[in-house]
Each structure stands twice: as C-alpha cells, then as structure tokens.
Amino acid sequence: MLKITPDPPEPDDLAARINATSRKPSRTFMIAPGLDTESLLAHACESLASANVMASDFAGLLEGTQRSTMLGIAQVIMLGELAVNQALDNLDPQD
C-alpha cells in the first residue's frame, strides 16, 4: 500500500529551517509605540468584549458539538477579558 502523506521532517532539520528564516513581525497592523499600559489594556478589554459577543451570537446559530465548541471559545475569550479587567483594576484601584 502506498503512503500518501510524507514523513514529518526530522527535528534537527525543522529547527535549522526555522533559524535560517528569521521571523520579522509584520508591520501591517502595528500598535503605536509609546502607548501607556492602561490604554492598551482598555483597548484589549473592548476587543475581547466584542469578540465574546460575536462568538456568543454565532454559537446561537449552531447546534450540537459545534455549538459547544463555540461556547467554549466564548468562555475562553471571557476569561481573557476578566484577566484584562483585573489588570486594569490593579493599575488604578477604585477604593
């Protein structure tokens, strides 16, 4: 019987290829240097909140295991949002 998929590369070969092509971050979407931490966290929180709403809305259109998977993704997004909110609270506690 013929094998359709090739064997994975040897680990040493893979490491050599990764090191040979140095990764440079794309400048297509770039955060302006010098933004303060609170502003960055506030924008991250808003983005995560929007992603959570989109994932939850999309989950409503699905059924079965796909719905469960999307709700799990929405929960992970929500946990990230909670962590960012806590970081904001740590920067500027509301006593």
Residue pairs with C-beta under 8 A, 6 or more apart in sequence:
9 17
31 40
37 91
38 88
38 91
38 92
41 84
41 87
41 88
41 91
42 88
44 84
45 81
45 84
45 85
45 88
48 77
48 78
48 80
48 81
48 84
49 81
51 77
52 74
52 77
52 78
52 81
55 70
55 71
55 73
55 74
55 77
56 71
56 74
58 70
59 67
59 70
59 71
59 74
62 70
